[in-house]
Amino acid sequence: MSSTDVVVTGLGATTPLGGDVASTWDALLAGRSGVTPLTQEWAAQLPVRIAAQLAVDPSEVIERVKMRKLDRSEAIALIAAKQAWLDAGLEDSGLDPERLAVSFGSGIGGATTLLNQDDILEASGPRRVSPHTVPMLMPNGPAAWVGIDLKARAGVHAMASACATGAEALSLGLDIIRSGRADVVVAGGTEAVIHPLPLAGFSSMRAMSTRNDEPERASRPWDKGRDGFVMGEGGGALILERADHAVARGARIYARLAGTGITSDGFDIVQPDPECKGGIRAMTKAIQDAGLTGADIAHVNAHATSTPAGDMGEILGIKTAIGDHPVITSTKSMSGHLLGAAGALESIATILAIRDSVVPPTINLDDPDDRLDLDVAAHKARPLEIAAAMNNSFGFGGHNVAVVFTRY
């Protein structure tokens, strides 16, 4: 365990459940679903016609002239990061920009820009393609825009590890502060690919729920009736800060980012290891990095996406790495799966669970899988004193990231 304590001093988010952290958290505790029908004309032809779309469109927050230069994923990143920055009280703190870094990623990035500009190219020719196209579609765009907006000069890093991206961004942020390179890191993830092609691609893999007539009931982790994940869009940002730096400036501290674990499966490009071997190693490493034991982990916000193949392997992993005592949940039952932003949003939920001593519910768990033998906070939020909690994120390609937070 590092001798450098790293704490979380700011949170920001824009999600299918709300335009900020407070509204998102309220919706999670109330068990509200953010999944709705897709009413766009292009959706009529798709086998999947539901998604978890943003509650507040970025165009309502960012001025129109600037939006023309931004991919939707970049705009989301900017909104979440600015919220976290203000929440941490860093706006007029005098922080040296050379002690500020950014670790922010996206699983798919500016795909909608690429596809939309290709449509323009085909229909109207090259002169009509936006001059902002490349900065809008490049995978480091969200991280770069956050760094520019906040004038970060200690390094800007762009994670891309599929659905583990947001959590891996936190892990890198922890490493950056522990190394002494920065005092503050803005870390998180963003995603915005609710578009015909990604939806069609995931549908062809049979990875997504086709419960089009019951969108609010479509995301149902660990339920026998689960038939795939529901795509969501949104972003989450956390301000990570060296603990003594935060204390010296009188910052409000949400929690301690105590440890992380990163592994890879070496198994398959999309299928998880059915025995969750990589996940077990990631969880074990995170607990060790935090200087804890499995017995200390009271709550797990699981990756649990509502897929037939993935959900139950993680249950085996949690029991092996931690034990059968944690109260678990999957907030994806309400938010949908935010892909590269999932690890960031679910880390925020994990931190707030510690702060408020409550586990948000897993909704739609009406007929639990026979193999589900852990305690799930089903249907309603569960009061629980939590000293230490874990968030799991697993991604296509065999990426596994576990993150441990503790009460400060």
C-alpha positions as CSV (number, residue, x, y, z in Angstrom):
1,M,0.0,0.0,0.0
2,S,1.3,3.5,-0.9
3,S,2.1,5.9,1.8
4,T,0.3,8.6,-0.2
5,D,-3.4,8.8,0.6
6,V,-5.6,9.9,-2.3
7,V,-9.1,11.2,-1.7
8,V,-12.1,12.2,-3.7
9,T,-13.0,15.9,-3.3
10,G,-15.4,16.5,-6.3
11,L,-18.0,14.7,-8.2
12,G,-19.7,15.5,-11.5
13,A,-22.1,13.6,-13.8
14,T,-24.7,13.9,-16.5
15,T,-26.7,10.7,-17.0
16,P,-30.0,9.2,-18.2
17,L,-31.2,9.7,-14.6
18,G,-30.3,13.4,-14.2
19,G,-28.2,16.3,-15.4
20,D,-26.0,16.3,-12.2
21,V,-24.9,14.1,-9.4
22,A,-27.7,15.0,-7.0
23,S,-30.5,14.3,-9.4
24,T,-28.9,11.1,-10.6
25,W,-28.3,9.8,-7.0
26,D,-31.9,10.7,-6.0
27,A,-33.2,8.7,-9.0
28,L,-30.9,5.7,-8.1
29,L,-32.1,5.6,-4.5
30,A,-35.8,5.9,-5.7
31,G,-35.3,2.9,-8.1
32,R,-36.2,4.9,-11.2
33,S,-35.2,3.7,-14.7
34,G,-33.7,6.0,-17.2
35,V,-34.5,3.6,-20.1
36,T,-36.9,5.0,-22.7
37,P,-38.1,4.1,-26.2
38,L,-36.1,5.5,-29.1
39,T,-38.5,7.7,-31.1
40,Q,-36.0,8.8,-33.8
41,E,-37.0,7.8,-37.3
42,W,-33.9,5.7,-37.8
43,A,-34.7,3.5,-34.8
44,A,-37.8,2.0,-36.5
45,Q,-35.7,-0.4,-38.6
46,L,-33.7,-1.7,-35.6
47,P,-34.3,-4.8,-33.6
48,V,-33.4,-2.8,-30.5
49,R,-35.5,0.4,-30.1
50,I,-34.8,1.3,-26.5
51,A,-31.9,3.1,-24.8
52,A,-31.0,5.1,-21.7
53,Q,-30.7,8.6,-23.2
54,L,-29.4,11.7,-21.4
55,A,-32.0,13.4,-19.1
56,V,-30.5,16.8,-20.0
57,D,-29.1,17.4,-23.5
58,P,-25.6,18.9,-23.6
59,S,-27.0,21.7,-25.9
60,E,-29.0,22.9,-22.8
61,V,-25.7,23.4,-20.9
62,I,-23.1,24.4,-23.6
63,E,-23.6,27.3,-25.9
64,R,-24.4,26.5,-29.6
65,V,-21.3,27.9,-31.1
66,K,-19.1,25.7,-28.9
67,M,-21.2,22.6,-29.4
68,R,-20.5,22.8,-33.2
69,K,-16.9,22.0,-32.3
70,L,-17.6,19.1,-30.0
71,D,-18.6,15.5,-30.4
72,R,-21.4,14.6,-28.0
73,S,-19.0,12.5,-25.9
74,E,-16.7,15.5,-25.6
75,A,-19.5,17.8,-24.5
76,I,-20.6,15.3,-21.9
77,A,-17.0,15.0,-20.6
78,L,-16.7,18.8,-20.3
79,I,-20.1,19.0,-18.4
80,A,-19.2,16.3,-15.9
81,A,-15.6,17.6,-15.4
82,K,-16.7,21.2,-14.8
83,Q,-19.3,20.0,-12.3
84,A,-16.7,18.0,-10.4
85,W,-14.2,20.9,-10.5
86,L,-16.7,23.3,-9.0
87,D,-17.9,20.8,-6.5
88,A,-14.3,20.4,-5.3
89,G,-14.0,24.2,-4.8
90,L,-11.1,24.4,-7.2
91,E,-12.3,27.2,-9.4
92,D,-10.4,30.0,-7.5
93,S,-8.1,27.8,-5.5
94,G,-4.9,28.9,-7.1
95,L,-3.9,25.4,-8.0
96,D,-0.7,25.3,-10.0
97,P,-1.7,24.0,-13.5
98,E,1.6,22.1,-13.6
99,R,0.3,20.0,-10.6
100,L,-3.0,19.2,-12.4
101,A,-3.5,16.2,-14.6
102,V,-6.4,14.6,-16.5
103,S,-7.2,10.9,-16.9
104,F,-10.4,10.6,-18.9
105,G,-11.5,8.0,-21.4
106,S,-14.2,6.7,-23.7
107,G,-14.9,3.1,-24.8
108,I,-15.9,4.1,-28.4
109,G,-15.3,7.8,-28.6
110,G,-16.4,10.1,-31.5
111,A,-18.2,7.4,-33.5
112,T,-21.3,9.6,-34.1
113,T,-19.1,12.4,-35.6
114,L,-17.3,9.9,-37.9
115,L,-20.6,8.4,-39.1
116,N,-22.4,11.7,-39.5
117,Q,-19.6,13.4,-41.3
118,D,-19.3,10.4,-43.6
119,D,-22.9,10.9,-44.5
120,I,-22.2,14.5,-45.4
121,L,-19.2,13.5,-47.5
122,E,-21.3,11.0,-49.4
123,A,-24.2,13.3,-49.9
124,S,-22.6,16.7,-50.5
125,G,-18.9,16.1,-51.1
126,P,-15.6,16.8,-49.2
127,R,-16.0,20.6,-49.0
128,R,-19.1,20.3,-46.8
129,V,-17.2,18.1,-44.2
130,S,-16.7,20.1,-40.9
131,P,-13.2,21.4,-40.3
132,H,-13.7,20.2,-36.7
133,T,-14.1,16.6,-37.8
134,V,-10.8,15.2,-36.7
135,P,-10.7,16.8,-33.2
136,M,-14.3,15.7,-32.7
137,L,-13.7,12.0,-33.5
138,M,-10.2,11.5,-32.1
139,P,-10.2,9.1,-29.1
140,N,-8.3,11.5,-26.9
141,G,-10.7,14.3,-27.6
142,P,-12.7,14.2,-24.4
143,A,-9.6,14.1,-22.2
144,A,-8.0,16.9,-24.3
145,W,-11.0,19.2,-24.0
146,V,-11.2,18.7,-20.3
147,G,-7.5,19.5,-20.0
148,I,-7.8,22.6,-22.1
149,D,-10.9,23.8,-20.2
150,L,-9.2,23.4,-16.8
151,K,-5.7,24.3,-18.1
152,A,-4.1,21.1,-16.9
153,R,-0.4,20.9,-17.6
154,A,0.8,17.8,-15.7
155,G,-0.4,15.5,-18.5
156,V,-3.6,14.5,-20.2
157,H,-4.3,10.8,-20.7
158,A,-7.0,9.1,-22.6
159,M,-8.1,5.6,-21.5
160,A,-9.7,3.2,-24.0
161,S,-10.5,-0.2,-22.4
162,A,-14.1,-0.7,-23.5
163,C,-16.5,-0.9,-20.5
164,A,-13.6,-0.8,-18.0
165,T,-12.5,2.6,-19.2
166,G,-13.9,4.9,-16.5
167,A,-12.5,2.7,-13.7
168,E,-9.1,2.4,-15.4
169,A,-9.0,6.2,-15.7
170,L,-9.4,6.3,-11.9
171,S,-6.6,3.8,-11.4
172,L,-4.2,5.8,-13.5
173,G,-5.2,8.9,-11.6
174,L,-4.3,7.2,-8.4
175,D,-1.0,6.2,-9.8
176,I,-0.2,9.7,-11.0
177,I,-0.8,11.2,-7.6
178,R,1.1,8.5,-5.8
179,S,4.0,9.0,-8.2
180,G,4.2,12.7,-7.2
181,R,3.6,14.0,-10.7
182,A,0.4,15.9,-9.7
183,D,-1.6,16.9,-6.7
184,V,-5.0,16.8,-8.4
185,V,-6.3,14.6,-11.2
186,V,-9.6,15.0,-13.0
187,A,-10.6,11.4,-13.8
188,G,-13.6,9.8,-15.4
189,G,-15.3,8.5,-18.5
190,T,-17.8,9.5,-21.2
191,E,-19.9,7.8,-23.9
192,A,-22.4,8.8,-26.5
193,V,-23.0,6.3,-29.2
194,I,-26.8,5.9,-29.4
195,H,-26.7,5.7,-33.2
196,P,-28.0,3.1,-35.7
197,L,-24.6,1.5,-36.4
198,P,-23.4,0.8,-32.8
199,L,-26.9,-0.4,-31.9
200,A,-27.1,-2.6,-35.0
201,G,-23.6,-4.0,-34.2
202,F,-24.4,-4.9,-30.6
203,S,-27.8,-6.3,-31.7
204,S,-26.1,-8.6,-34.3
205,M,-24.0,-10.0,-31.4
206,R,-27.2,-10.6,-29.5
207,A,-25.7,-8.6,-26.6
208,M,-28.6,-6.2,-26.1
209,S,-32.1,-6.6,-24.7
210,T,-35.0,-6.6,-27.2
211,R,-37.6,-5.9,-24.5
212,N,-38.8,-3.0,-26.7
213,D,-42.3,-2.9,-25.2
214,E,-41.1,-2.6,-21.6
215,P,-38.1,-0.3,-21.7
216,E,-38.0,0.4,-17.9
217,R,-38.0,-3.4,-17.3
218,A,-35.4,-4.3,-19.9
219,S,-32.2,-4.0,-17.8
220,R,-32.5,-6.8,-15.2
221,P,-29.2,-8.0,-13.9
222,W,-29.2,-11.5,-12.4
223,D,-32.9,-12.1,-13.3
224,K,-33.7,-15.3,-15.2
225,G,-35.5,-13.2,-17.8
226,R,-32.4,-11.1,-18.7
227,D,-31.7,-11.0,-22.4
228,G,-28.9,-8.4,-22.8
229,F,-27.8,-5.0,-21.7
230,V,-29.4,-1.7,-22.5
231,M,-27.2,1.0,-24.1
232,G,-26.8,4.2,-22.1
233,E,-25.0,7.5,-22.7
234,G,-23.5,9.9,-20.2
235,G,-20.4,10.7,-18.2
236,G,-18.9,10.8,-14.8
237,A,-16.0,12.8,-13.4
238,L,-14.2,12.6,-10.0
239,I,-11.6,14.9,-8.6
240,L,-8.8,12.9,-7.1
241,E,-6.5,14.7,-4.7
242,R,-3.5,14.1,-2.5
243,A,-5.0,13.9,0.9
244,D,-2.7,16.4,2.7
245,H,-3.2,18.8,-0.2
246,A,-7.0,18.5,0.2
247,V,-6.8,19.0,4.0
248,A,-4.5,22.0,3.7
249,R,-7.0,23.9,1.5
250,G,-10.0,22.8,3.7
251,A,-11.7,20.7,1.0
252,R,-14.7,18.6,1.7
253,I,-13.7,14.9,1.3
254,Y,-16.2,12.3,0.1
255,A,-14.0,9.2,0.5
256,R,-10.6,7.8,0.1
257,L,-9.6,6.0,-3.1
258,A,-7.8,3.3,-1.3
259,G,-6.8,0.8,-4.0
260,T,-7.2,-0.5,-7.5
261,G,-6.5,-3.7,-9.3
262,I,-6.1,-4.2,-13.1
263,T,-5.8,-7.5,-14.9
264,S,-6.6,-9.0,-18.3
265,D,-8.2,-12.3,-19.2
266,G,-6.2,-13.4,-22.3
267,F,-9.4,-15.3,-23.1
268,D,-11.7,-13.9,-25.8
269,I,-12.4,-10.5,-27.5
270,V,-16.0,-10.4,-26.2
271,Q,-16.8,-13.3,-24.0
272,P,-15.8,-13.1,-20.3
273,D,-13.9,-15.9,-18.7
274,P,-16.8,-18.0,-17.3
275,E,-14.8,-18.6,-14.1
276,C,-14.0,-14.9,-13.7
277,K,-10.4,-15.6,-13.1
278,G,-9.2,-12.2,-14.3
279,G,-11.9,-10.5,-12.3
280,I,-10.9,-12.4,-9.2
281,R,-7.3,-11.3,-9.6
282,A,-8.4,-7.7,-10.1
283,M,-10.6,-7.7,-7.0
284,T,-7.8,-9.4,-5.0
285,K,-5.2,-6.9,-6.1
286,A,-7.5,-3.9,-5.3
287,I,-8.1,-5.2,-1.8
288,Q,-4.4,-5.8,-1.3
289,D,-3.5,-2.3,-2.7
290,A,-6.0,-0.8,-0.2
291,G,-4.3,-2.7,2.7
292,L,-7.5,-4.5,3.4
293,T,-8.9,-8.0,3.4
294,G,-12.1,-9.3,1.8
295,A,-13.8,-9.2,5.1
296,D,-13.6,-5.4,5.1
297,I,-15.6,-5.0,1.9
298,A,-19.2,-4.4,2.9
299,H,-20.7,-3.5,-0.5
300,V,-20.0,-4.1,-4.1
301,N,-21.4,-2.2,-7.0
302,A,-21.1,-5.0,-9.5
303,H,-20.4,-4.7,-13.2
304,A,-23.5,-6.9,-13.8
305,T,-24.8,-5.7,-17.2
306,S,-27.9,-7.9,-17.5
307,T,-26.3,-10.4,-20.0
308,P,-26.9,-14.1,-19.8
309,A,-23.2,-14.9,-20.0
310,G,-21.6,-12.2,-17.9
311,D,-23.7,-11.7,-14.8
312,M,-23.2,-15.0,-12.9
313,G,-19.4,-15.3,-13.5
314,E,-19.0,-12.1,-11.4
315,I,-21.0,-13.6,-8.6
316,L,-18.5,-16.5,-8.4
317,G,-15.7,-14.0,-8.5
318,I,-17.1,-11.9,-5.7
319,K,-17.5,-14.9,-3.5
320,T,-14.0,-16.1,-4.2
321,A,-12.2,-12.8,-3.9
322,I,-14.3,-11.2,-1.1
323,G,-16.6,-13.7,0.5
324,D,-20.4,-14.2,0.7
325,H,-21.0,-11.3,3.1
326,P,-21.2,-8.1,0.9
327,V,-24.5,-6.5,-0.1
328,I,-24.3,-6.1,-3.8
329,T,-26.2,-4.1,-6.4
330,S,-26.1,-3.2,-10.1
331,T,-27.1,0.4,-10.8
332,K,-27.1,-0.5,-14.5
333,S,-30.6,-1.8,-13.8
334,M,-31.6,1.9,-13.8
335,S,-28.9,3.8,-15.7
336,G,-28.4,1.3,-18.5
337,H,-24.9,0.5,-19.5
338,L,-22.8,3.6,-20.1
339,L,-20.0,1.6,-21.6
340,G,-16.8,3.7,-21.2
341,A,-18.5,5.9,-18.6
342,A,-19.9,3.1,-16.5
343,G,-16.9,2.7,-14.2
344,A,-16.9,6.4,-13.4
345,L,-20.7,6.7,-12.8
346,E,-20.7,3.5,-10.7
347,S,-17.7,4.7,-8.7
348,I,-19.7,7.9,-7.8
349,A,-22.6,5.7,-6.7
350,T,-20.2,3.6,-4.6
351,I,-18.8,6.7,-2.9
352,L,-22.2,8.1,-2.2
353,A,-23.3,4.7,-0.8
354,I,-20.4,5.1,1.7
355,R,-21.3,8.7,2.5
356,D,-25.0,8.1,3.0
357,S,-24.8,4.6,4.5
358,V,-27.2,3.2,1.9
359,V,-27.0,0.7,-1.0
360,P,-29.0,1.7,-4.1
361,P,-31.3,-1.0,-5.4
362,T,-31.2,-3.4,-8.2
363,I,-34.6,-3.1,-9.9
364,N,-36.3,-5.7,-12.1
365,L,-34.9,-8.6,-10.1
366,D,-38.2,-10.4,-10.1
367,D,-37.1,-14.0,-10.7
368,P,-33.5,-14.4,-9.5
369,D,-31.1,-16.8,-11.2
370,D,-30.9,-20.0,-9.2
371,R,-27.1,-19.5,-8.9
372,L,-27.5,-16.0,-7.3
373,D,-26.5,-16.8,-3.7
374,L,-25.3,-13.3,-2.6
375,D,-27.3,-10.7,-0.8
376,V,-28.7,-8.2,-3.4
377,A,-30.3,-4.9,-2.4
378,A,-33.3,-5.8,-4.7
379,H,-36.2,-3.4,-5.5
380,K,-35.5,-0.9,-2.6
381,A,-32.5,0.9,-1.3
382,R,-30.9,-0.8,1.7
383,P,-29.6,1.0,4.7
384,L,-26.0,-0.2,5.5
385,E,-23.0,1.1,7.4
386,I,-20.2,0.9,4.9
387,A,-16.5,1.5,5.8
388,A,-15.2,0.0,2.5
389,A,-16.8,-0.7,-0.8
390,M,-15.8,-1.9,-4.3
391,N,-16.8,-1.1,-7.8
392,N,-16.1,-3.6,-10.6
393,S,-15.8,-2.9,-14.3
394,F,-15.1,-5.5,-17.0
395,G,-14.8,-4.8,-20.7
396,F,-14.6,-6.3,-24.1
397,G,-11.1,-7.5,-24.8
398,G,-10.8,-9.0,-21.3
399,H,-10.2,-5.8,-19.3
400,N,-10.8,-6.1,-15.6
401,V,-10.7,-3.2,-13.1
402,A,-11.7,-3.2,-9.5
403,V,-11.7,0.0,-7.4
404,V,-11.9,0.2,-3.6
405,F,-13.1,3.2,-1.7
406,T,-13.1,3.7,2.0
407,R,-14.7,6.1,4.4
408,Y,-12.2,8.9,5.1
